């Protein structure tokens, strides 16, 4: 079954530092834009919700049409892992987030990585895509 | 669906306001605006217009506190199919507005209004307002309501009265309607109701429903009439009836009405209980609307829009930050519902409302998202009006996506600017500048704006969007896309009027490169009013940028301050970059100055693809005051834009932080530039300006080493202000090459009026080239130019200033206008002239002849002087003139000079003797004539120049040295000899220096220039080595004389010290004859101050050098003692020893005297360089020639 999923990591300055279309639906330029628009808009809600709960995983926090937005807010520097998805596989999404969070922390540990700047590591990208295939 | 709905909407009376009879739109908007202010009319104010015809059905009308609300529909609106369901959707009144001057015929106006009112059948009250009627129109009888021309306030008052009148009429109409409805006349239907014929059962049901619906409608009217309590009563009935009949749709409607009535009743209160109630009731409203969904006519009509409307109404009611979550849920639900709406315009309205509500909530990004959805819906409509709407909606989103046009975000920018001006930006604020770099989204939004602007035919908006897109995202756009944008820019510009300005800059990127330093000709120097020499300390004079001494003074003066002068052109360097793949033609670019005291000169530039350029922008300050240059005004792609340096600077900072896509300058290969601090620029009133040039060409003056030349510098005042003070000083290297400056000429020319000119002579003497220079010159061959670049030339600094104050203001005296500094580099190019190879001191002894004739004058003088004061130095010179050496010891200083230039040099050597006043020094004077012969040195030749030192040898190597030395040793033995040696040495050095300074080697070159060779050091070196031998006289000197002829002469024998020795030689020649007894005497002179015991020997040698006095083949016979003559010579005295010789053979003989010194003291030993005490010390005189003539 083809699924749509768009994964983004947004820094605490609300700047996207990583983005990937991890869905299995063939890519369309327009759709990719739309996904980013939705995720961008969802930030408003994340911003409020993040402070109202102690949970890191905010499931289905926003939606537009058939697409839902799930967010995982990291504790330390308020980085948000955002996933736009159409599947309802909550457990998978949660595991995905946890694994990516770990990856992200590894990236942060890199002394050459300036927190808040773009993640350009291809290794990170490969890993994220592999995780997406595994869990989503 | 309608936009802008809220719960209270149900209580608003809809009034259509339509323009009548060609009223200009602007006026219509004006009048309508006046009308719109009366959207609420209190019941108390309309009571005077109200007449109760029958008993009012609104029994609980709150006449004191209640009010009627109007909703003015400008331009009217088509009737809604749902107006039976919600009476507030009906147009209940019609107001026509006409402007009398534009439609003189009132009757036709009335007719037109009547025609217009036909389309509003639901309206209960019709009025037509005519503004500004003429006098004739006022007199006409018509149904129009005429507003006589009056001031705005009066008009508004009139209008208010008329609105109150309308309100009263409406109220009466409502009463009429309600009374009629209660009697049960009307049938209320909605599009939802089945069109099919009703079955009998349904007919009964419909009858029951009709009652409920009538009650709901009555409730609506009660609400419109401003009586919520009545409304509530009717709604309750209606709810009951609707529930019984299962008329869910109307049930929901009645419920909505009841909530509205509740809110109106509790106007202004918002307690949580009320809120809960409203929430609860609306939930049920939404639920019942949902329930009323009937599958069979879902394709045609659906209550969904009512459900969404109710959702939005509730959301609007709740829309507060604290309830954000609920509102978001509601709005998300609405957005979900929107996609199943049939009517696209309904969906549009829902999105608009959602966007607005999110905006209200403070969720700007959400609002922007839905706004963009709206814009997309508009764009789907594919007509111009929709495109305009799309563009406007998108423009609203730009803030959330941070792509807003500069024009709309001006205040934000200003705030940023002041913050940045304060100094260094914090990292945090840098980040905030680049916050939300969702470049993909930003590009999409800008592209959509561009698209909609193009469709809507708004070239300026299109231009602006394309410019923003190109400027911010060029790295993400393919070259083809960049070209497309460039052509979009060009296309838009074609449709814009010439000289259109746009707030958003396109290309190129412009940054401040530097403020070129004012040319040294125009330097401005702050005047220090406290001191006469006001220029001191104003400029760094040393070679160091920082000196700790000047630091203290200049700490307060900001280095970054720039002073411009009114009327003098200034230049600023900016760097342009075009990182795109097409050529950018900048039609004109000039500095943008907002302070309006600067005239900037535009230039045009062409930037090839991917290139950067540094260009010079110039302008003229026109008025005094501060000048700020925030950026450049650029006319490019047909539009005038202002480019701020700050923006690019921020972008570059962002690029270094990795926050921005790329650095446009680096991608163009421009050199990395440190950020330029923009100095504070102030413009001062005109200052004097001196312009200098060297008479005879400003090129460098080519001089050979040591050449002396006069240079004339002309100074002209090129300003409008006279020069009142001026001071000349020197700076730079080789300052001593400027021999003299005639600063008096300048001083006497002051004040130098505008246009006046003065010439100052400056005498230059070319300096010696250093070793480095020589090497460079040697390797390059032509050193011209290099010397100038080296900056080895001296500079003339002229500090000058204008009048102190123009006006006599006491306060302004303290504020001196700055002075100026003119730097005139004396471009001297020194070529190597004659080069010095080496110097040697040559000594030569010419044997004296034993004769009788001597220049007596000299002898007498010398003797007299000696006798008078032997201890005095000056006299000593004469005394010790070397008569006792018995020969002319001639010493030459030989200089070897080589000429590596391409011209001929002629040198002449002179010894400048400063002639001592009390000295009758004929011989000294003679020596000066030595300068007369010239030595010519051809190019590439080396020549030697001899400087005879004999003449001045004695004056310098005087006896005083020895005398002093002997005195020290003789009279004060206890003294340390080191002291005396030191003083001796010092004196020696001084005398050598004295000697050297007198030697001048002058030259004249083939170029008709002349100068002096500076070879002092070389001579000194040469002299130093042989100084002992040269300077110290022997302790004993010997002389020979013919005794018989000397009887009438003085007892002394002296060697001639004239330079004309040739003659002496001959004169002393021919008086000795062979075969005759020749009495001779040998004179021994003690040059020391102690008695010396000696053993004297006299030897005579023939030409072959054989001793001819002794031995087998003696050719000379003698009488008297010749060997082993022991004698004691008293100090500074001489002793004669007489003997006779008999020459057997004529010819030339040489007489030699030698002595062995007995009991030599230290001085003598030292002089003889004896190693041990035992060593005998010999003293030998110079040979004397004896010419023996034959007898024949």
Boltz contact constraints between the chains, C-beta under 6 A:
constraints:
  - contact:
      token1: [A, 13]
      token2: [B, 431]
      max_distance: 6.0
  - contact:
      token1: [A, 13]
      token2: [B, 435]
      max_distance: 6.0
  - contact:
      token1: [A, 14]
      token2: [B, 435]
      max_distance: 6.0
  - contact:
      token1: [A, 14]
      token2: [B, 436]
      max_distance: 6.0
  - contact:
      token1: [A, 15]
      token2: [B, 437]
      max_distance: 6.0
  - contact:
      token1: [A, 16]
      token2: [B, 438]
      max_distance: 6.0
  - contact:
      token1: [A, 33]
      token2: [B, 444]
      max_distance: 6.0
  - contact:
      token1: [A, 36]
      token2: [B, 440]
      max_distance: 6.0
  - contact:
      token1: [A, 36]
      token2: [B, 441]
      max_distance: 6.0
  - contact:
      token1: [A, 37]
      token2: [B, 369]
      max_distance: 6.0
  - contact:
      token1: [A, 37]
      token2: [B, 441]
      max_distance: 6.0
  - contact:
      token1: [A, 40]
      token2: [B, 365]
      max_distance: 6.0
  - contact:
      token1: [A, 40]
      token2: [B, 438]
      max_distance: 6.0
  - contact:
      token1: [A, 40]
      token2: [B, 441]
      max_distance: 6.0
  - contact:
      token1: [A, 41]
      token2: [B, 365]
      max_distance: 6.0
  - contact:
      token1: [A, 41]
      token2: [B, 366]
      max_distance: 6.0
  - contact:
      token1: [A, 41]
      token2: [B, 369]
      max_distance: 6.0
  - contact:
      token1: [A, 43]
      token2: [B, 365]
      max_distance: 6.0
  - contact:
      token1: [A, 44]
      token2: [B, 363]
      max_distance: 6.0
  - contact:
      token1: [A, 44]
      token2: [B, 365]
      max_distance: 6.0
  - contact:
      token1: [A, 44]
      token2: [B, 366]
      max_distance: 6.0
  - contact:
      token1: [A, 45]
      token2: [B, 328]
      max_distance: 6.0
  - contact:
      token1: [A, 48]
      token2: [B, 324]
      max_distance: 6.0
  - contact:
      token1: [A, 117]
      token2: [B, 658]
      max_distance: 6.0
